[in-house]
Amino acid sequence: MTEAVQKIKKPKKAWTPLFVITKRDTLPLVKRVLIRAAAIVAALLLCSVITLVVTGSNPLQIYKTMFSGAFGNSIRIVRTLYELSVLLVIAVAITPAFKMKFWNTGAEGQVLIGGLSTAIVMLTLGGRIPDWTLIIIMAAAATAAGVIWGVLPAFFKAYWKTNETLFTLMMNYVAIQLVECFLKIADKTGSNVVGPTTLSHGWFPQLFKTDYLLDVVIIAVITVLVYIYLRYSKHGYEISVVGESENTAKYVGINVKKVIIRTMALSGALCGIAGLLIVGGASHSISAETAGGRGFTAIMVSWLAKFNPLMMVFSSLLIVFLERGAGEVATVFALNKSFSDILTGIILFFIIGCEFFINYKLHFRKHSKEAAV
Amino acid sequence: MNAVLYSISQFIALSVVQGTPLLFGSTGEILTEKSGNLNLGIPGIMYIGAISGIVGGFFYQRTGYIIPMLAIIIPLVCSLIGSLLASLIYCFLTVTLRANQNVTGLALTTFGVGFGNFFGGSLIKLTNSDTPNLTLPYIARPYKAHIPLFEGTWFGELFFSYGFLVYVSIALAIIVTIVLKKTRVGLHLRAVGESPATADAAGINVTKYKYLATCIGGMIAGLGGLYYVMDYSNGIWSNNAFGDRGWLAIALVIFAVWRPSIGIAGSYLFGGLYILYNYMTVSMQLQPIMQMLPYVVTIIVLITVSLRKKRENLPPASLGLSYFREER
């Protein structure tokens, strides 16, 4: 008996894990920013090692080239500003749904279908009615198309819990093939794009003599409005509650189904408008590449900014800077354009990874003697 | 009669060839999703699998000595290593660091497609070729070798006209089905995907299962990329040629309601839908509509499955969520 007790009292040296992970309370803003900055710096270091290996030239030189690629002269600055704002508006568009934890991976398709509707209106009605009516019809068509593309998955999600990530993903390809179909009908030469010569009416007026700046202004307004909507309106509040817990939302009497559908309608509409801005406001052309993967990049932009529309200005600036900069590096050092995707990927991995250190805390095993006693 | 039979079996054979990359991809993704990881990085991993195989084959072909056995093994091993490393990135971020799976997956796809096109483009530049592609005929030959049985008959066309990877893909799909359905490991894996907290309480190492399923799944999917470049396109790499097949593979997962055995038939059906327009008298304009069919069919399946709510057809309950023991 006593032996047994002694055995219990003196167990074999217990195994303790190397570290234990616990959830952190919210870190102060400064620390959060510092951790993210450290991640970006680490990523940039790794990127420069890789570029060094690939190109064999001084990393500083490469970052200089990147900078000049993005901000080298006024044309480039305007172009960067435009790319930034387009990415921004798509990120802002998907944010309401994301805050609701509705994983909309279909922004690509929603933007494309908005662009496609714009192009169809431009092609069929262009020249027959005054331009300002045309633009109104274009806007209406693009918004409606975006709403349809957004509400369809939301409807099934709300009523039957159909997996929205997969549904919206599939809708992208339906939209892409519809665009391909339109290209084949509208353009008999068999090229992959219907350009400004065919879509010659319904262009947005120019601002400061460039096509891009009006888009930038419109997008800035949209961003601020969405920020206010999410932060100060009753709808915005309902979205956060549904995102935190659907059951809580039901208890306090929020109609969850209605919120899901309404929010996705808004999300889809904004994506459609993004398509309108790209086609009607800047490129005046449509192809399967009109959205150009921005629908997917926007998800990362929105997530990086922790779903805060104003912070998205910075996260989309980061991504656009990388894309434009690495594009320039590719040209100058005679590399492949896809190099920028690799760099973007690496930086994203680091930023995604560093969130762990913001949300969780590691407690390392103490190497003191007390463990042995 | 025989001629009709022959052309039908030819069509089926083409569908099989078209569907095999999808089958690899979907089998891998099913295995991954059964552990609760929604790996949207599969398209990227397939690119990485393809280019790693190409890189291995390229340098082997450069040596000048080609032994068919090595010509198969070197690209195969390179491809497996490439997709394993890519899956490890995903695992580390989502399982160990508990990052958002959608974001990580999409970042991995961006990275993987860029990786493929960058190294593909660089190799093309290395060869100083005039055309924007890279050809590895000697490496591809053993991959394309088929069993010389019943040649020229419909039977041979239907069953023996493929490279060995086609049979590998079917075998893998069957093995994964059996493992998931009939073995203890499969039961544990499904438990991890349905409710990691319960699995954890039952003493199952959730992290280990998630890692293993995602890495093996990624390697299987990577083989789809290898099959595509080596067999389907005769050892020719050109940038972006792989296209959106990775997403189609993810669509197939839903179509197969998370069962690799259904995935076999599904992938050939998708393959058939992909090439159907060649056989029908549709105008050029409607071709894209035909190519849209697999996606529309997938959406319809997704909706039907959720409407009927049969428990065994639903996605794994914890799909897309990270697991943290202390958070219940």
HADDOCK unambig.tbl for C-alpha pairs under 7 A between the chains (distance, minus, plus):
assign (segid A and resid 160 and name CA) (segid B and resid 306 and name CA) 6.01 0.50 0.50
assign (segid A and resid 160 and name CA) (segid B and resid 307 and name CA) 6.03 0.50 0.50
assign (segid A and resid 161 and name CA) (segid B and resid 306 and name CA) 6.69 0.50 0.50
assign (segid A and resid 162 and name CA) (segid B and resid 302 and name CA) 6.85 0.50 0.50
assign (segid A and resid 162 and name CA) (segid B and resid 303 and name CA) 6.21 0.50 0.50
assign (segid A and resid 162 and name CA) (segid B and resid 306 and name CA) 5.34 0.50 0.50
assign (segid A and resid 167 and name CA) (segid B and resid 299 and name CA) 6.15 0.50 0.50
assign (segid A and resid 170 and name CA) (segid B and resid 295 and name CA) 5.69 0.50 0.50
assign (segid A and resid 170 and name CA) (segid B and resid 299 and name CA) 6.73 0.50 0.50
assign (segid A and resid 173 and name CA) (segid B and resid 295 and name CA) 6.79 0.50 0.50
assign (segid A and resid 174 and name CA) (segid B and resid 292 and name CA) 5.65 0.50 0.50
assign (segid A and resid 174 and name CA) (segid B and resid 295 and name CA) 6.58 0.50 0.50
assign (segid A and resid 177 and name CA) (segid B and resid 288 and name CA) 5.13 0.50 0.50
assign (segid A and resid 177 and name CA) (segid B and resid 289 and name CA) 6.40 0.50 0.50
assign (segid A and resid 177 and name CA) (segid B and resid 292 and name CA) 5.85 0.50 0.50
assign (segid A and resid 178 and name CA) (segid B and resid 288 and name CA) 6.90 0.50 0.50
assign (segid A and resid 178 and name CA) (segid B and resid 289 and name CA) 6.91 0.50 0.50
assign (segid A and resid 180 and name CA) (segid B and resid 288 and name CA) 6.07 0.50 0.50
assign (segid A and resid 181 and name CA) (segid B and resid 285 and name CA) 5.71 0.50 0.50
assign (segid A and resid 181 and name CA) (segid B and resid 286 and name CA) 6.37 0.50 0.50
assign (segid A and resid 181 and name CA) (segid B and resid 288 and name CA) 5.39 0.50 0.50
assign (segid A and resid 181 and name CA) (segid B and resid 289 and name CA) 6.82 0.50 0.50
assign (segid A and resid 184 and name CA) (segid B and resid 285 and name CA) 5.24 0.50 0.50
assign (segid A and resid 185 and name CA) (segid B and resid 285 and name CA) 5.74 0.50 0.50
assign (segid A and resid 296 and name CA) (segid B and resid 106 and name CA) 6.85 0.50 0.50
assign (segid A and resid 299 and name CA) (segid B and resid 103 and name CA) 6.91 0.50 0.50
assign (segid A and resid 300 and name CA) (segid B and resid 103 and name CA) 5.83 0.50 0.50
assign (segid A and resid 336 and name CA) (segid B and resid 118 and name CA) 5.60 0.50 0.50
assign (segid A and resid 336 and name CA) (segid B and resid 121 and name CA) 6.13 0.50 0.50
assign (segid A and resid 336 and name CA) (segid B and resid 122 and name CA) 6.85 0.50 0.50
assign (segid A and resid 338 and name CA) (segid B and resid 114 and name CA) 4.75 0.50 0.50
assign (segid A and resid 338 and name CA) (segid B and resid 117 and name CA) 6.01 0.50 0.50
assign (segid A and resid 338 and name CA) (segid B and resid 118 and name CA) 5.12 0.50 0.50
assign (segid A and resid 339 and name CA) (segid B and resid 114 and name CA) 6.43 0.50 0.50
assign (segid A and resid 339 and name CA) (segid B and resid 118 and name CA) 5.82 0.50 0.50
assign (segid A and resid 341 and name CA) (segid B and resid 110 and name CA) 6.01 0.50 0.50
assign (segid A and resid 341 and name CA) (segid B and resid 111 and name CA) 5.66 0.50 0.50
assign (segid A and resid 341 and name CA) (segid B and resid 114 and name CA) 4.80 0.50 0.50
assign (segid A and resid 342 and name CA) (segid B and resid 111 and name CA) 4.90 0.50 0.50
assign (segid A and resid 342 and name CA) (segid B and resid 114 and name CA) 5.36 0.50 0.50
assign (segid A and resid 342 and name CA) (segid B and resid 115 and name CA) 5.82 0.50 0.50
assign (segid A and resid 345 and name CA) (segid B and resid 107 and name CA) 5.54 0.50 0.50
assign (segid A and resid 345 and name CA) (segid B and resid 108 and name CA) 6.54 0.50 0.50
assign (segid A and resid 345 and name CA) (segid B and resid 110 and name CA) 6.07 0.50 0.50
assign (segid A and resid 345 and name CA) (segid B and resid 111 and name CA) 4.48 0.50 0.50
assign (segid A and resid 348 and name CA) (segid B and resid 107 and name CA) 6.45 0.50 0.50
assign (segid A and resid 352 and name CA) (segid B and resid 99 and name CA) 6.32 0.50 0.50
assign (segid A and resid 353 and name CA) (segid B and resid 93 and name CA) 5.78 0.50 0.50
assign (segid A and resid 353 and name CA) (segid B and resid 97 and name CA) 6.28 0.50 0.50
assign (segid A and resid 353 and name CA) (segid B and resid 99 and name CA) 6.63 0.50 0.50
assign (segid A and resid 356 and name CA) (segid B and resid 97 and name CA) 5.36 0.50 0.50
assign (segid A and resid 356 and name CA) (segid B and resid 98 and name CA) 6.78 0.50 0.50
assign (segid A and resid 356 and name CA) (segid B and resid 99 and name CA) 6.89 0.50 0.50
